[in-house]
Amino acid sequence: MKKILILSDSHHEREVLMRIVEKNFDCDAYIHCGDSQLKSTDKSLQPFYVVAGNTDFDQQLPPDLMLDFEAYPLWVTHGHRYGVNWGSEQLVREAKRIGAKIACFGHTHIPYCQKIDEVLCINPGSVTSPRGEWTFGTYAILSISRPQEPLVIRFYRCIDHELVDEQIVHMA
């Protein structure tokens, strides 16, 4: 089984990133979906696969990444270039075009997990600046077993790392 920690929109908060990684040291991969507002060389970003968000200006950060975990092509983007404030249609269309089964994104600061047209869309929310009904920062952990088994997405509160939501998604 692979455990993938996903977070976004940390907006300069190095300590929060380091605490989350320290608490979840057993994860197989760490993903930051943009708006860290840190340089790509910042120590707190070192364990992460990182993409550039709309407030990131380090030219070393890529706009998107494609990763592969247990036969699940996973695409990482910030989401602002795909209209995620107004829905997931453009995001899903692009994910399908590039062959991604999972699309991880940020930008809205609102935790979200939904399978749309065979693409699992995951937004971990913001670790520092929650929006909407969420009054606390969040991050997500995606657990992937074998391709035939369901994926498990758990959302955690940043301040105390308590589980706040769990979703089970069948991909096949």
C-alpha positions as CSV (number, residue, x, y, z in Angstrom):
1,M,0.0,0.0,0.0
2,K,1.1,3.5,-0.8
3,K,0.3,6.5,1.5
4,I,0.5,9.9,-0.3
5,L,0.2,13.1,1.7
6,I,-1.4,15.9,-0.2
7,L,-1.6,19.5,0.9
8,S,-1.9,23.0,-0.7
9,D,-1.9,26.7,-0.1
10,S,0.5,27.0,2.8
11,H,1.3,30.6,2.1
12,H,4.8,31.1,3.6
13,E,4.1,28.8,6.6
14,R,7.3,26.7,6.9
15,E,6.6,25.4,10.4
16,V,3.2,24.0,9.5
17,L,4.7,22.1,6.6
18,M,7.5,20.6,8.8
19,R,5.1,19.6,11.5
20,I,2.8,17.9,9.1
21,V,5.7,15.9,7.6
22,E,7.0,15.1,11.0
23,K,3.6,13.8,12.2
24,N,3.2,11.8,8.9
25,F,6.8,10.5,8.5
26,D,5.5,7.1,7.3
27,C,4.0,8.4,4.0
28,D,5.6,7.2,0.8
29,A,5.2,10.5,-1.0
30,Y,4.4,14.2,-0.2
31,I,2.7,16.5,-2.6
32,H,2.2,20.3,-2.4
33,C,-0.4,21.6,-4.9
34,G,1.0,25.1,-5.0
35,D,0.9,28.5,-3.3
36,S,3.6,27.8,-0.9
37,Q,5.1,31.2,-1.6
38,L,8.5,29.7,-0.9
39,K,11.6,29.2,-3.1
40,S,11.9,25.8,-4.5
41,T,15.1,25.4,-2.5
42,D,13.4,26.1,0.9
43,K,14.2,23.3,3.3
44,S,10.5,22.9,4.3
45,L,9.6,21.9,0.7
46,Q,12.4,19.3,0.3
47,P,10.2,16.2,0.9
48,F,7.5,17.4,-1.5
49,Y,6.7,17.1,-5.1
50,V,5.7,20.8,-5.6
51,V,3.9,22.7,-8.4
52,A,3.6,26.5,-8.8
53,G,0.4,28.2,-7.7
54,N,-0.9,31.6,-8.7
55,T,1.1,33.3,-5.9
56,D,4.4,31.4,-6.5
57,F,7.0,33.1,-8.6
58,D,10.0,30.8,-8.4
59,Q,10.7,29.8,-12.0
60,Q,12.1,26.4,-10.8
61,L,8.6,25.2,-9.8
62,P,6.8,23.4,-12.6
63,P,3.1,24.3,-13.4
64,D,2.1,20.7,-13.3
65,L,3.5,17.3,-12.5
66,M,2.6,13.8,-13.5
67,L,3.4,11.0,-11.1
68,D,2.5,7.3,-11.0
69,F,1.5,5.3,-7.9
70,E,0.5,1.7,-8.1
71,A,-0.8,2.0,-11.7
72,Y,-2.7,5.2,-11.0
73,P,-1.4,8.1,-13.0
74,L,-1.7,11.1,-10.7
75,W,-1.6,14.7,-12.0
76,V,-0.7,17.6,-9.7
77,T,-1.7,21.2,-10.6
78,H,-2.7,24.2,-8.6
79,G,-6.0,24.5,-10.4
80,H,-6.2,28.2,-11.1
81,R,-5.4,27.7,-14.8
82,Y,-8.4,25.2,-15.0
83,G,-11.2,27.3,-13.6
84,V,-11.6,25.3,-10.3
85,N,-13.3,28.2,-8.6
86,W,-16.2,27.6,-11.0
87,G,-16.2,23.8,-11.1
88,S,-14.2,20.8,-12.1
89,E,-15.1,20.5,-15.8
90,Q,-11.8,21.9,-17.2
91,L,-9.7,20.1,-14.7
92,V,-11.3,16.7,-15.5
93,R,-11.1,17.4,-19.2
94,E,-7.3,18.1,-18.9
95,A,-6.8,15.1,-16.6
96,K,-8.4,12.8,-19.2
97,R,-6.5,14.4,-22.0
98,I,-3.1,13.6,-20.4
99,G,-4.2,10.2,-19.1
100,A,-4.5,10.9,-15.4
101,K,-6.8,8.9,-13.2
102,I,-6.3,11.2,-10.2
103,A,-6.1,15.0,-10.3
104,C,-4.8,16.7,-7.2
105,F,-5.3,20.5,-7.0
106,G,-5.6,23.4,-4.6
107,H,-6.4,27.1,-5.1
108,T,-10.0,27.1,-3.7
109,H,-8.8,26.4,-0.1
110,I,-11.8,24.1,0.3
111,P,-11.3,20.3,0.9
112,Y,-12.9,18.3,-1.9
113,C,-13.0,14.8,-3.2
114,Q,-15.2,13.5,-6.0
115,K,-14.9,11.0,-8.8
116,I,-16.0,12.7,-12.0
117,D,-16.1,10.9,-15.4
118,E,-13.6,8.3,-14.1
119,V,-11.1,10.9,-12.7
120,L,-10.7,11.2,-8.9
121,C,-10.4,14.9,-8.1
122,I,-8.8,15.7,-4.7
123,N,-8.3,19.1,-3.2
124,P,-6.8,18.9,0.3
125,G,-8.0,22.4,1.2
126,S,-5.5,24.9,2.7
127,V,-3.2,24.2,5.6
128,T,-3.3,27.8,6.7
129,S,-6.2,29.7,5.2
130,P,-9.4,27.7,5.1
131,R,-12.5,29.0,3.3
132,G,-16.2,28.2,3.2
133,E,-17.6,26.2,6.0
134,W,-14.1,24.9,7.0
135,T,-12.8,26.9,9.9
136,F,-9.5,25.0,10.2
137,G,-6.6,24.1,8.0
138,T,-6.6,20.7,6.4
139,Y,-4.5,18.2,4.4
140,A,-5.3,14.8,2.9
141,I,-3.7,11.4,2.8
142,L,-4.5,9.1,-0.1
143,S,-4.1,5.4,0.5
144,I,-3.6,3.2,-2.6
145,S,-3.6,-0.6,-2.4
146,R,-3.9,-2.8,-5.4
147,P,-5.6,-1.5,-8.5
148,Q,-8.8,-3.6,-7.9
149,E,-9.2,-2.3,-4.4
150,P,-10.9,1.1,-3.5
151,L,-8.9,4.2,-2.8
152,V,-9.2,5.8,0.7
153,I,-8.9,9.5,1.1
154,R,-8.7,10.9,4.6
155,F,-8.8,14.6,5.5
156,Y,-7.0,15.8,8.6
157,R,-7.1,19.0,10.7
158,C,-3.7,20.6,10.7
159,I,-3.7,21.9,14.2
160,D,-4.0,18.4,15.9
161,H,-3.9,16.0,13.0
162,E,-7.3,14.6,13.8
163,L,-9.3,12.8,11.2
164,V,-12.2,15.0,10.0
165,D,-13.5,13.1,6.9
166,E,-12.9,9.8,5.1
167,Q,-14.0,8.8,1.7
168,I,-13.7,5.5,-0.1
169,V,-13.7,5.6,-3.9
170,H,-14.0,2.6,-6.3
171,M,-12.0,3.4,-9.4
172,A,-12.8,0.2,-11.4
